[in-house]
Each structure stands twice: as structure tokens, then as C-alpha cells.
């Protein structure tokens, strides 16, 4: 397992909500992030779909992690926009994000959120967000020799 993937898993483990809903990092590197989250009854709304706030949570985490990967860590979401395309109904949600542009203090990422049912993926949401460098000390230790290690 790469140092970056281990760090991404450490980041999720430090987020109580991510632990509660069972979010996992599947890929973290080469400029892209993939998160997976099982669909459980506790995250559904009254019509049986995954609640929009939970879909946005998954997109937000993926967007921020992608920008953090590009910008050397220590980032927070400044803003995010999400388009809900189809109701999230299935077994698993998958968020795939990548950074489209970044500087030293700000980056912009995109994310597609899919729902998987019986091995078939359907796009259910698309998001874009701006991420900024944080001025707080990270609770997660970056891999040695990275830009984030120098802060």
C-alpha cells in the first residue's frame, strides 16, 4: 500500500462521521481519489433514496482529498456545488474526484458520484468545489519527504 493511500485512510479514520457510515478509500494517488460507501438504511430519506446531504458529504470528502493530494495536504473546502442527477438507490455509492486546477493556496476539483446496483454503476451526482489551504495544524502525519511534511 502506498504511503499516500495509508494517509488517506488515516484521514477518514479521524472523521467520526466517515467511520459511522463506513466510507473507504479505494484509490488515492496519480491525481485521483476514489471513495466507496455502503448504502445502509441509516442514510436513506423517507422515499428510500440516499439523503442528498450524504451524497454531498461523499462528494465533498472526495473533492477535498483530491485537492489535498495535488496541493500537499492541509486543505479545507471553501465552496462546493452539486447537481443531483438521479436518486441514489443501490448497494454502494462511489465518488471519483480529481483536481482540475490548483495553485499554492487554492484548488478546484471535480467529482462524479455513482451508485452501484448488481455490479452496474449509474451516475447520480456531479460536483465541483474550491478548496483552500488550511491554517490549522493537521492531526494526520504526511508521508516523509512530501511538501506537506515541510509544514
N, C-alpha and C positions, 0 to 999 in steps of 0.2 A: 504494500500500500504506500502511495506517495506521501511525503510529508504534508503536502497541501490537502490531500483528502483526509488525513488524520486531523489536521487543524479544523477543517470544515466540520467534521464530526464532533470535535470538541466544542465548536461554536454552538451547534444545535443542542448538544448535551447541557450547555449552560443556559438554555432557554426553556423554562418550565412548560410553557405552552407547547413548544415543539415536542417535548418529551410526552406530554399528555396526549397529543394527537398522533404520536408515532411517526413523525416525519424523519426520513432518512436521506442522507446524501449518497447518491449513486455515483455521480461524476463531479469532479472539481479539478479543473486544470485545462490547459490549452485554450484558455479564454472562455470556457463554457462551464455551466453548472447544471446539474440535474438533481432535483429533489423528488421524492416519492412519498405519498401519504395514503395510508389505507382509509377507505371511506367507512366510517362507523356511524351508528345511529346518533351518537352524541354531537355530531357535526351537521346533522340534517335539519332543515327547516320544516315547517308544517306540511309542505307538499311532497316531502321525501327527497328533495334535491339537497346537495351540499349548500349550506348557507353561504351567501355571497361574501360575507366577511371572512370566512375561512378560505374561500378561493383567493381573495385579495391577500390574506396573510401569506399563503403559499407563494404567490407571485412576488410579493414584497420581499420575502426572505430570499428567493432566488435572484431577483434583481440586485439586491444589496450584496449578496455573496459574489455575484459575477463582477460587480464593480470593485468590490474589495480585492478580488483576485487580480484585477487589472491595475489597481491603484496601490497595492501593497498593504492592504488591511486598514483597520481603524476607520470605517466609514459608517454613516447613518443615512437613512432615506430622507431626502429633502422634500420630495413630492412624488406622487405616483398617479397614473391614470389607468383605469382598467375598463375594457369592453367585455361584457358578458355576452357570449355568442350563442351558447346552448346551455340548458340546465345540466349541472354536473350530477349525473346519475351513473353509477358503475361500482367497481370494486376498489379502484385506486385512482388517485389524482397524480399527475406527473407535471412538474414545472421544469421547463428548459429555458435558461436565460443566458444572455451573452451581452458584453459591453459593446456599444456601437461607437462611443467616443469618450475620451477622458483626458483630463489634464492633471495637475498636481493636487488640486483641491476639490474638483468636481468631475463627475462622470455621468453618462446617460446609458442605461441598459434597457434591453427589451426582454420580454418573457412570453412564451406561449404556454398555456396550461391545458393539458389534455386530461380526459377521463378515459380509463381503460375498463372495458367490459368484455369478458370472454376472450381476452388477448387482442382485442381490437381497440385502437386509440381513436378518440374523436376530439377535435379542438373545441374547448368550451369557453376559453377566455384568452384575451391578448392584452398585455400590459406594457407600459413604458414608464420609467421613473428616472428621476435625478437623484444622485447620491453625492454626499459631501463628506469630506474628511472630518472626523470627529476630534474634538479637543479633549476627550476623556481618555483615561488610561484603560487599555483593553484588559479584560480578565483572561484572555486567551493568549498563549505564548506562540508567536510566529516561528516558522522554521528558521534555524540558524542561517545567516548569510543572506536573508531576504531584505528588501527595502524596509519592510515593517519591523524587522529585527533591530534596525538602527534607531527607531523612535523610542 
